[in-house]
Amino acid sequence: MRIWFALVVPRGDLMGIREDRRRERRAAVLDAAMEMIEEGGAKAVTIAAVADRIGASVGGMYRYFPTKQAIFVALQLRAIDTFEAHLKARLHETSTDKPLERVIAAFSCWLSFREIAPSYHRLLDESLSSVERTLTDGQAADVHVRLDIIIALCASTIEGAVTAGALAQGDAMVRTHLLWSALHGLGHFQKRDHLQPPHLRVDALKDALFATYFSAWAPT
C-alpha cells in the first residue's frame, strides 16, 4: 500500500510567492525595455519586441503591462525614484548652515544625474521636453505626482535660504520651476562643451546662472 503525502502551502504564503514572481516578471520586462531604449531609442519598444526579448508570449505580457505606454510610465517612475535617491544623497552631503549651497546642490543634481544614470536621465529628459502627449491623463498624473515630490524637495531648499535670510521673500515654487527649466535647457548644451571656450561650457554657465538668479532674489 502506498501512502501519498500532499504538501500544503498556506494560502498567505502562496499569495506571497505569486506576488514575488509578479514583481520579478515586471522587473524583467522593465529591464528589457530599458535595454531596448538604450540600443534603439523609445521607438524600438513594443509589447511584441519586449516579449521576444525576455522569451515570453505577447498574451502573457498583457498581464503585467496592458500597453506600451504603461511600460513607459513604469520606467519613468523608476527613473524618478533613482533621481530622488541621488538628490537626497547630495543634500545629505551639504551642510544646512550653507543655504545657498544647498540650493545649488539640489538643482545641480539634474546635470550630475546625466553622468551617474545616463539612460534614466535621457528618459526623463525626453519625457519632459517632448511637446507630444503620449500618455493618458491618468498615466501622466501618476508621473506628475511622483515628480511633484522632487520639485517640492527642491523648493524646500529655496524656502530654507529665505528663512536664513540668504534670499528675499518670494514664491518658492515659481523660483523652483524657473531654475529647473533653465538648468534643463542648459543641459542640452553639454554635448557642445568640447567645441566651446571654457567660459561657455556648461559648468561655467551653470555658475553664471545661479549668480544671476541669486542676485535677482537677493535681500534688499
Summary of the structure (lengths in Angstrom):
residues: 220
radius of gyration: 22.7
end to end distance: 95.9
largest distance: 95.9
contacts: 583
relative contact order: 0.09
helix: 76%
strand: 0%
